């Protein structure tokens, strides 16, 4: 459970870093996301999810 909380905190740090370091780029990206269909956003989310799981598997090891 401790690892889950640490991971969630790290997500907040990374998202905050994007907002702090490049607010204009973040706004442009958010505006572009609004022009996509729900299916396209879902696909983007699925790709990000799979890449995150793959990265986690590589970092943590397969066993």
Biopython code that builds the backbone (N, CA, C, O; Angstrom):
import numpy as np
from Bio.PDB.StructureBuilder import StructureBuilder

atoms = [
    (1, "UNK", "N", (0.819, -1.188, 0.000)),
    (1, "UNK", "CA", (0.000, 0.000, 0.000)),
    (1, "UNK", "C", (0.868, 1.258, 0.000)),
    (1, "UNK", "O", (0.519, 2.283, -0.586)),
    (2, "UNK", "N", (1.996, 1.143, 0.670)),
    (2, "UNK", "CA", (2.915, 2.280, 0.726)),
    (2, "UNK", "C", (3.449, 2.636, -0.658)),
    (2, "UNK", "O", (3.613, 3.811, -0.986)),
    (3, "UNK", "N", (3.720, 1.606, -1.470)),
    (3, "UNK", "CA", (4.200, 1.844, -2.840)),
    (3, "UNK", "C", (3.140, 2.532, -3.689)),
    (3, "UNK", "O", (3.462, 3.376, -4.525)),
    (4, "UNK", "N", (1.877, 2.173, -3.476)),
    (4, "UNK", "CA", (0.802, 2.817, -4.225)),
    (4, "UNK", "C", (0.742, 4.306, -3.906)),
    (4, "UNK", "O", (0.638, 5.125, -4.820)),
    (5, "UNK", "N", (0.805, 4.668, -2.643)),
    (5, "UNK", "CA", (0.780, 6.078, -2.256)),
    (5, "UNK", "C", (1.991, 6.820, -2.802)),
    (5, "UNK", "O", (1.880, 7.965, -3.242)),
    (6, "UNK", "N", (3.154, 6.163, -2.772)),
    (6, "UNK", "CA", (4.363, 6.785, -3.321)),
    (6, "UNK", "C", (4.200, 7.028, -4.820)),
    (6, "UNK", "O", (4.599, 8.075, -5.329)),
    (7, "UNK", "N", (3.617, 6.064, -5.521)),
    (7, "UNK", "CA", (3.405, 6.213, -6.963)),
    (7, "UNK", "C", (2.430, 7.348, -7.257)),
    (7, "UNK", "O", (2.658, 8.136, -8.175)),
    (8, "UNK", "N", (1.352, 7.438, -6.490)),
    (8, "UNK", "CA", (0.387, 8.517, -6.692)),
    (8, "UNK", "C", (1.011, 9.883, -6.410)),
    (8, "UNK", "O", (0.729, 10.854, -7.113)),
    (9, "UNK", "N", (1.839, 9.957, -5.405)),
    (9, "UNK", "CA", (2.538, 11.214, -5.109)),
    (9, "UNK", "C", (3.480, 11.583, -6.245)),
    (9, "UNK", "O", (3.583, 12.755, -6.607)),
    (10, "UNK", "N", (4.161, 10.603, -6.807)),
    (10, "UNK", "CA", (5.058, 10.859, -7.924)),
    (10, "UNK", "C", (4.288, 11.358, -9.149)),
    (10, "UNK", "O", (4.774, 12.231, -9.868)),
    (11, "UNK", "N", (3.109, 10.820, -9.390)),
    (11, "UNK", "CA", (2.269, 11.305, -10.484)),
    (11, "UNK", "C", (1.944, 12.781, -10.271)),
    (11, "UNK", "O", (2.019, 13.576, -11.207)),
    (12, "UNK", "N", (1.584, 13.147, -9.043)),
    (12, "UNK", "CA", (1.271, 14.544, -8.742)),
    (12, "UNK", "C", (2.485, 15.439, -8.961)),
    (12, "UNK", "O", (2.349, 16.549, -9.476)),
    (13, "UNK", "N", (3.658, 14.974, -8.581)),
    (13, "UNK", "CA", (4.884, 15.750, -8.774)),
    (13, "UNK", "C", (5.152, 15.963, -10.264)),
    (13, "UNK", "O", (5.470, 17.074, -10.689)),
    (14, "UNK", "N", (5.023, 14.909, -11.045)),
    (14, "UNK", "CA", (5.300, 15.012, -12.479)),
    (14, "UNK", "C", (4.285, 15.920, -13.163)),
    (14, "UNK", "O", (4.659, 16.756, -13.985)),
    (15, "UNK", "N", (3.004, 15.763, -12.832)),
    (15, "UNK", "CA", (1.992, 16.632, -13.439)),
    (15, "UNK", "C", (2.201, 18.082, -13.020)),
    (15, "UNK", "O", (2.062, 18.991, -13.839)),
    (16, "UNK", "N", (2.529, 18.303, -11.768)),
    (16, "UNK", "CA", (2.808, 19.656, -11.301)),
    (16, "UNK", "C", (4.020, 20.251, -11.991)),
    (16, "UNK", "O", (4.055, 21.449, -12.271)),
    (17, "UNK", "N", (5.007, 19.426, -12.264)),
    (17, "UNK", "CA", (6.209, 19.892, -12.958)),
    (17, "UNK", "C", (5.872, 20.386, -14.358)),
    (17, "UNK", "O", (6.371, 21.425, -14.790)),
    (18, "UNK", "N", (5.015, 19.636, -15.077)),
    (18, "UNK", "CA", (4.594, 20.079, -16.410)),
    (18, "UNK", "C", (3.867, 21.412, -16.336)),
    (18, "UNK", "O", (4.137, 22.314, -17.130)),
    (19, "UNK", "N", (2.949, 21.540, -15.392)),
    (19, "UNK", "CA", (2.194, 22.786, -15.253)),
    (19, "UNK", "C", (3.103, 23.946, -14.870)),
    (19, "UNK", "O", (2.912, 25.065, -15.345)),
    (20, "UNK", "N", (4.074, 23.692, -14.031)),
    (20, "UNK", "CA", (4.987, 24.739, -13.569)),
    (20, "UNK", "C", (5.975, 25.146, -14.662)),
    (20, "UNK", "O", (6.222, 26.334, -14.870)),
    (21, "UNK", "N", (6.537, 24.156, -15.357)),
    (21, "UNK", "CA", (7.613, 24.426, -16.312)),
    (21, "UNK", "C", (7.110, 24.922, -17.667)),
    (21, "UNK", "O", (7.784, 25.721, -18.318)),
    (22, "UNK", "N", (5.942, 24.463, -18.097)),
    (22, "UNK", "CA", (5.475, 24.816, -19.444)),
    (22, "UNK", "C", (3.955, 24.993, -19.460)),
    (22, "UNK", "O", (3.249, 24.200, -20.084)),
    (23, "UNK", "N", (3.451, 26.015, -18.787)),
    (23, "UNK", "CA", (1.999, 26.172, -18.724)),
    (23, "UNK", "C", (1.352, 26.424, -20.091)),
    (23, "UNK", "O", (0.254, 25.931, -20.350)),
    (24, "UNK", "N", (2.011, 27.175, -20.958)),
    (24, "UNK", "CA", (1.437, 27.455, -22.280)),
    (24, "UNK", "C", (1.341, 26.184, -23.113)),
    (24, "UNK", "O", (0.333, 25.956, -23.781)),
    (25, "UNK", "N", (2.362, 25.371, -23.080)),
    (25, "UNK", "CA", (2.339, 24.109, -23.825)),
    (25, "UNK", "C", (1.259, 23.184, -23.278)),
    (25, "UNK", "O", (0.587, 22.491, -24.042)),
    (26, "UNK", "N", (1.092, 23.171, -21.967)),
    (26, "UNK", "CA", (0.061, 22.347, -21.349)),
    (26, "UNK", "C", (-1.322, 22.809, -21.807)),
    (26, "UNK", "O", (-2.180, 21.984, -22.119)),
    (27, "UNK", "N", (-1.539, 24.120, -21.848)),
    (27, "UNK", "CA", (-2.829, 24.662, -22.293)),
    (27, "UNK", "C", (-3.099, 24.312, -23.757)),
    (27, "UNK", "O", (-4.220, 23.951, -24.115)),
    (28, "UNK", "N", (-2.064, 24.421, -24.606)),
    (28, "UNK", "CA", (-2.235, 24.070, -26.027)),
    (28, "UNK", "C", (-2.604, 22.591, -26.171)),
    (28, "UNK", "O", (-3.487, 22.234, -26.951)),
    (29, "UNK", "N", (-1.927, 21.753, -25.420)),
    (29, "UNK", "CA", (-2.208, 20.321, -25.483)),
    (29, "UNK", "C", (-3.631, 20.035, -25.017)),
    (29, "UNK", "O", (-4.338, 19.246, -25.645)),
    (30, "UNK", "N", (-4.058, 20.663, -23.928)),
    (30, "UNK", "CA", (-5.418, 20.466, -23.431)),
    (30, "UNK", "C", (-6.438, 20.937, -24.457)),
    (30, "UNK", "O", (-7.466, 20.286, -24.642)),
    (31, "UNK", "N", (-6.178, 22.049, -25.122)),
    (31, "UNK", "CA", (-7.092, 22.555, -26.144)),
    (31, "UNK", "C", (-7.166, 21.595, -27.327)),
    (31, "UNK", "O", (-8.242, 21.383, -27.886)),
    (32, "UNK", "N", (-6.042, 21.019, -27.708)),
    (32, "UNK", "CA", (-6.033, 20.056, -28.806)),
    (32, "UNK", "C", (-6.803, 18.798, -28.427)),
    (32, "UNK", "O", (-7.477, 18.208, -29.272)),
    (33, "UNK", "N", (-6.713, 18.382, -27.171)),
    (33, "UNK", "CA", (-7.438, 17.197, -26.718)),
    (33, "UNK", "C", (-8.947, 17.407, -26.829)),
    (33, "UNK", "O", (-9.689, 16.456, -27.077)),
    (34, "UNK", "N", (-9.404, 18.648, -26.646)),
    (34, "UNK", "CA", (-10.835, 18.934, -26.731)),
    (34, "UNK", "C", (-11.380, 18.746, -28.146)),
    (34, "UNK", "O", (-12.580, 18.543, -28.328)),
    (35, "UNK", "N", (-10.504, 18.814, -29.141)),
    (35, "UNK", "CA", (-10.953, 18.651, -30.526)),
    (35, "UNK", "C", (-11.044, 17.177, -30.927)),
    (35, "UNK", "O", (-11.604, 16.864, -31.978)),
    (36, "UNK", "N", (-10.512, 16.276, -30.119)),
    (36, "UNK", "CA", (-10.529, 14.856, -30.438)),
    (36, "UNK", "C", (-11.859, 14.229, -30.037)),
    (36, "UNK", "O", (-12.542, 14.710, -29.133)),
    (37, "UNK", "N", (-12.210, 13.153, -30.722)),
    (37, "UNK", "CA", (-13.411, 12.406, -30.342)),
    (37, "UNK", "C", (-13.114, 11.592, -29.086)),
    (37, "UNK", "O", (-11.955, 11.404, -28.718)),
    (38, "UNK", "N", (-14.164, 11.115, -28.435)),
    (38, "UNK", "CA", (-13.984, 10.282, -27.244)),
    (38, "UNK", "C", (-13.169, 9.028, -27.571)),
    (38, "UNK", "O", (-12.338, 8.596, -26.773)),
    (39, "UNK", "N", (-13.410, 8.455, -28.733)),
    (39, "UNK", "CA", (-12.683, 7.247, -29.134)),
    (39, "UNK", "C", (-11.188, 7.540, -29.289)),
    (39, "UNK", "O", (-10.352, 6.727, -28.893)),
    (40, "UNK", "N", (-10.853, 8.692, -29.860)),
    (40, "UNK", "CA", (-9.443, 9.053, -30.028)),
    (40, "UNK", "C", (-8.776, 9.284, -28.673)),
    (40, "UNK", "O", (-7.645, 8.851, -28.450)),
    (41, "UNK", "N", (-9.475, 9.961, -27.779)),
    (41, "UNK", "CA", (-8.920, 10.191, -26.435)),
    (41, "UNK", "C", (-8.742, 8.857, -25.716)),
    (41, "UNK", "O", (-7.747, 8.643, -25.023)),
    (42, "UNK", "N", (-9.713, 7.964, -25.887)),
    (42, "UNK", "CA", (-9.609, 6.640, -25.264)),
    (42, "UNK", "C", (-8.394, 5.885, -25.792)),
    (42, "UNK", "O", (-7.688, 5.224, -25.030)),
    (43, "UNK", "N", (-8.152, 5.985, -27.105)),
    (43, "UNK", "CA", (-6.972, 5.313, -27.686)),
    (43, "UNK", "C", (-5.684, 5.900, -27.128)),
    (43, "UNK", "O", (-4.763, 5.160, -26.781)),
    (44, "UNK", "N", (-5.613, 7.223, -27.040)),
    (44, "UNK", "CA", (-4.422, 7.872, -26.472)),
    (44, "UNK", "C", (-4.221, 7.385, -25.033)),
    (44, "UNK", "O", (-3.110, 7.039, -24.631)),
    (45, "UNK", "N", (-5.317, 7.365, -24.268)),
    (45, "UNK", "CA", (-5.227, 6.888, -22.892)),
    (45, "UNK", "C", (-4.767, 5.450, -22.813)),
    (45, "UNK", "O", (-3.969, 5.099, -21.944)),
    (46, "UNK", "N", (-5.261, 4.608, -23.713)),
    (46, "UNK", "CA", (-4.850, 3.203, -23.732)),
    (46, "UNK", "C", (-3.373, 3.043, -24.056)),
    (46, "UNK", "O", (-2.685, 2.221, -23.451)),
    (47, "UNK", "N", (-2.889, 3.827, -25.007)),
    (47, "UNK", "CA", (-1.466, 3.767, -25.369)),
    (47, "UNK", "C", (-0.605, 4.219, -24.193)),
    (47, "UNK", "O", (0.396, 3.579, -23.873)),
    (48, "UNK", "N", (-0.992, 5.318, -23.549)),
    (48, "UNK", "CA", (-0.234, 5.811, -22.394)),
    (48, "UNK", "C", (-0.261, 4.771, -21.270)),
    (48, "UNK", "O", (0.757, 4.528, -20.621)),
    (49, "UNK", "N", (-1.418, 4.165, -21.045)),
    (49, "UNK", "CA", (-1.545, 3.124, -20.027)),
    (49, "UNK", "C", (-0.613, 1.954, -20.312)),
    (49, "UNK", "O", (0.107, 1.499, -19.423)),
    (50, "UNK", "N", (-0.626, 1.465, -21.553)),
    (50, "UNK", "CA", (0.245, 0.338, -21.914)),
    (50, "UNK", "C", (1.723, 0.699, -21.812)),
    (50, "UNK", "O", (2.526, -0.107, -21.343)),
    (51, "UNK", "N", (2.086, 1.896, -22.244)),
    (51, "UNK", "CA", (3.484, 2.320, -22.123)),
    (51, "UNK", "C", (3.896, 2.419, -20.661)),
    (51, "UNK", "O", (5.012, 2.047, -20.301)),
    (52, "UNK", "N", (3.005, 2.916, -19.828)),
    (52, "UNK", "CA", (3.297, 3.000, -18.398)),
    (52, "UNK", "C", (3.467, 1.632, -17.770)),
    (52, "UNK", "O", (4.374, 1.422, -16.965)),
    (53, "UNK", "N", (2.598, 0.700, -18.133)),
    (53, "UNK", "CA", (2.726, -0.668, -17.604)),
    (53, "UNK", "C", (4.018, -1.323, -18.082)),
    (53, "UNK", "O", (4.693, -2.009, -17.315)),
    (54, "UNK", "N", (4.358, -1.111, -19.347)),
    (54, "UNK", "CA", (5.602, -1.666, -19.881)),
    (54, "UNK", "C", (6.811, -1.074, -19.157)),
    (54, "UNK", "O", (7.735, -1.797, -18.784)),
    (55, "UNK", "N", (6.797, 0.242, -18.961)),
    (55, "UNK", "CA", (7.906, 0.885, -18.253)),
    (55, "UNK", "C", (8.004, 0.377, -16.817)),
    (55, "UNK", "O", (9.098, 0.130, -16.311)),
    (56, "UNK", "N", (6.855, 0.225, -16.168)),
    (56, "UNK", "CA", (6.852, -0.295, -14.796)),
    (56, "UNK", "C", (7.405, -1.711, -14.751)),
    (56, "UNK", "O", (8.182, -2.051, -13.859)),
    (57, "UNK", "N", (7.007, -2.532, -15.710)),
    (57, "UNK", "CA", (7.497, -3.898, -15.760)),
    (57, "UNK", "C", (9.020, -3.916, -15.971)),
    (57, "UNK", "O", (9.726, -4.708, -15.346)),
    (58, "UNK", "N", (9.517, -3.046, -16.848)),
    (58, "UNK", "CA", (10.953, -2.992, -17.105)),
    (58, "UNK", "C", (11.726, -2.494, -15.885)),
    (58, "UNK", "O", (12.806, -3.000, -15.580)),
    (59, "UNK", "N", (11.175, -1.511, -15.196)),
    (59, "UNK", "CA", (11.866, -0.933, -14.045)),
    (59, "UNK", "C", (11.841, -1.881, -12.847)),
    (59, "UNK", "O", (12.846, -2.047, -12.155)),
    (60, "UNK", "N", (10.686, -2.499, -12.612)),
    (60, "UNK", "CA", (10.528, -3.360, -11.442)),
    (60, "UNK", "C", (11.025, -4.789, -11.671)),
    (60, "UNK", "O", (11.227, -5.539, -10.717)),
    (61, "UNK", "N", (11.216, -5.157, -12.918)),
    (61, "UNK", "CA", (11.646, -6.506, -13.236)),
    (61, "UNK", "C", (10.445, -7.394, -13.484)),
    (61, "UNK", "O", (9.337, -7.096, -13.037)),
    (62, "UNK", "N", (10.662, -8.452, -14.176)),
    (62, "UNK", "CA", (9.556, -9.348, -14.537)),
    (62, "UNK", "C", (9.233, -10.352, -13.447)),
    (62, "UNK", "O", (8.250, -11.081, -13.583)),
    (63, "UNK", "N", (9.985, -10.427, -12.405)),
    (63, "UNK", "CA", (9.659, -11.430, -11.398)),
    (63, "UNK", "C", (10.239, -11.043, -10.124)),
    (63, "UNK", "O", (10.083, -11.756, -9.133)),
]
sb = StructureBuilder()
sb.init_structure("model")
sb.init_model(0)
sb.init_chain("A")
sb.init_seg("    ")
for serial, (resi, resn, name, xyz) in enumerate(atoms, 1):
    if name == "N":
        sb.init_residue(resn, " ", resi, " ")
    sb.init_atom(name, np.array(xyz, "f"), 0.0, 1.0, " ", f" {name:<3s}", serial, name[0])
structure = sb.get_structure()
